[in-house]
Amino acid sequence: QVQLVESGGGLVQAGGSLRLSCKCSGSGVSISRMGWYRQAPGKRRDWVATITTDGVTHYADSAKGRFTISRDIATNTVYLQMNSLKPDDTAVYYCWRLGIPRDYWGQGAQVTVSS
C-alpha cells in the first residue's frame, strides 16, 4: 500500500522560501510519476509540478522559474522547493503519485504567504 506524507509547510512572508517534502512508503519514488498539486480556499485543486520516472520535470506557468521539483531515491522522498513566494501561492499543497487503478494523494501541507 502506497502512502504519501507531506511536511515542511508553514507561514512565510512574501518573497521568502519554503521546501515541502513528500515521504513515500510502499513503493519507490522513481517507479511512477509523482508531483504536487495545490488548492486554495474556495478554488479547485490545481497542478503545480511533476517529475517523471526518467526524472524529467514539468511545471505549471505559475510555478516556472520559482519552484523546483526534485527527488531523492535513497530516501524515497520528493521535494518542492518554492522561492519568491507570493500571497497567491497560499494553499494546501498535496503530494500526488500516479497509480493503477487509482492515484495516490498525501494529506496536504498548508502554505501561507503573508504580504
Backbone torsions as a table, in degrees:
resi	resn	phi	psi	omega
1	GLN	NA	123.8	179.4
2	VAL	-80.5	134.8	174.4
3	GLN	-131.5	140.9	179.7
4	LEU	-122.2	128.9	-179.2
5	VAL	-128.3	116.7	179.8
6	GLU	-88.9	155.0	172.4
7	SER	-155.2	165.2	174.9
8	GLY	104.0	-1.6	177.7
9	GLY	-71.2	174.0	178.5
10	GLY	161.5	-165.7	-179.3
11	LEU	-105.6	132.4	-179.2
12	VAL	-143.8	151.5	176.5
13	GLN	-79.4	154.7	176.6
14	ALA	-54.4	136.7	-177.0
15	GLY	92.7	-11.5	-179.1
16	GLY	-83.3	-174.7	-176.8
17	SER	-131.8	152.6	172.3
18	LEU	-144.1	152.8	172.6
19	ARG	-124.3	121.1	175.6
20	LEU	-92.8	143.9	176.8
21	SER	-120.4	146.8	176.4
22	CYS	-131.6	105.7	179.0
23	LYS	-86.9	124.2	-178.0
24	CYS	-105.8	130.2	174.2
25	SER	-123.0	151.2	178.3
26	GLY	97.7	-16.0	178.5
27	SER	-169.1	158.2	-177.7
28	GLY	-76.6	149.9	-178.4
29	VAL	-72.7	-15.8	-179.6
30	SER	-95.7	-0.5	-175.6
31	ILE	-86.7	-25.0	-179.0
32	SER	-139.6	157.3	176.5
33	ARG	-62.6	137.6	178.5
34	MET	-134.2	163.2	-178.4
35	GLY	-173.3	-168.2	-178.9
36	TRP	-131.5	141.1	172.0
37	TYR	-125.9	165.6	175.8
38	ARG	-144.2	153.6	-179.5
39	GLN	-138.7	116.5	176.4
40	ALA	-87.0	157.9	-178.9
41	PRO	-55.7	129.0	178.0
42	GLY	76.2	5.6	-178.1
43	LYS	-120.1	167.8	178.8
44	ARG	-76.8	164.3	176.5
45	ARG	-79.0	126.6	-176.3
46	ASP	-115.0	146.0	176.5
47	TRP	-71.4	141.7	179.7
48	VAL	-115.4	-53.3	-175.5
49	ALA	-160.0	156.0	179.8
50	THR	-139.3	147.1	170.7
51	ILE	-126.4	127.8	-176.7
52	THR	-83.9	175.5	178.2
53	THR	-62.2	-28.3	178.2
54	ASP	-84.8	-1.2	179.2
55	GLY	87.7	8.8	177.9
56	VAL	-78.5	136.3	-176.4
57	THR	-109.9	149.4	177.8
58	HIS	-136.9	146.5	-176.4
59	TYR	-135.0	146.1	168.4
60	ALA	-67.7	155.8	-179.3
61	ASP	-56.8	-35.7	-177.9
62	SER	-67.2	-19.1	-176.4
63	ALA	-104.1	-18.0	-175.7
64	LYS	-59.8	132.8	177.7
65	GLY	84.0	-13.2	-179.0
66	ARG	-119.9	-33.7	-176.7
67	PHE	-109.1	148.6	176.4
68	THR	-135.4	124.0	174.8
69	ILE	-96.8	140.3	179.3
70	SER	-151.9	172.7	179.6
71	ARG	-144.3	152.7	174.5
72	ASP	-120.6	105.6	-176.3
73	ILE	-65.9	-34.0	-178.0
74	ALA	-63.5	-37.4	-178.5
75	THR	-102.4	0.0	179.5
76	ASN	57.7	46.9	-175.7
77	THR	-129.4	139.4	173.0
78	VAL	-110.5	139.9	-177.1
79	TYR	-119.3	156.0	168.9
80	LEU	-132.5	106.0	175.9
81	GLN	-87.1	123.6	-176.4
82	MET	-119.6	118.6	179.7
83	ASN	-116.5	164.6	178.4
84	SER	49.4	47.9	-175.6
85	LEU	-66.2	145.9	-179.3
86	LYS	-120.5	157.9	175.7
87	PRO	-56.0	-30.7	178.3
88	ASP	-67.5	-13.2	177.2
89	ASP	-81.4	-5.8	178.9
90	THR	-61.5	123.6	-176.6
91	ALA	-177.7	170.7	166.4
92	VAL	-90.3	126.4	-177.9
93	TYR	-101.6	129.4	-176.7
94	TYR	-114.9	133.8	170.4
95	CYS	-80.5	142.1	-175.8
96	TRP	-134.5	147.8	176.5
97	ARG	-139.9	130.4	176.6
98	LEU	-65.8	129.7	-179.7
99	GLY	-139.3	163.6	176.1
100	ILE	-128.5	125.1	6.9
101	PRO	-85.5	-3.7	-178.2
102	ARG	-136.2	154.9	175.6
103	ASP	-76.3	165.1	178.5
104	TYR	-115.5	146.4	-179.5
105	TRP	-134.0	146.7	170.9
106	GLY	-82.8	-179.2	-176.0
107	GLN	-82.9	-15.0	177.7
108	GLY	101.2	148.5	177.4
109	ALA	-131.2	127.7	-178.5
110	GLN	-79.0	129.9	173.2
111	VAL	-120.9	123.1	179.2
112	THR	-123.5	124.3	-179.3
113	VAL	-112.8	118.3	-178.6
114	SER	-93.4	148.8	-178.7
115	SER	-89.4	NA	NA
